[in-house]
Amino acid sequence: MLVADEPTAALDAKAKATVFAGLRHATRSSHGDGKNRTTILITHRLANIRYADRIIVLNQGRLAEQGTRPELIALNGIYRELYDIQASAYRDDPQAAAG
């Protein structure tokens, strides 16, 4: 099992890409048995978990939501709210970014 707690918090975009490529590689089995390692990634940046098999959302230390990214978007709960806030920073519309 691999646990990474905000592993890229102080890195630039290029370094982040390198770290996440390394995490994906470390998660894949190198024994040829088809079994992957479990990787737990703790992060506030939702772009970092876009390809996660399962997402756990905590709210005040308690399990609030869980599922895949599409399931959590469709649920329209906490994850969707945080996703929309973070995604708005990348939109061309300045009003959307202002929230």
Buried (B, 14 or more C-beta within 10 A) or exposed (E): EEEBEEBBEEEEEEEBEEBBEEBEEEBEEEEEEEEEEEBEBEBEBBEBBEEBEEBBBEEEEEEEBBBEBEEBBEBEBBBBEBBBEEEBEEEEEEEEEEE
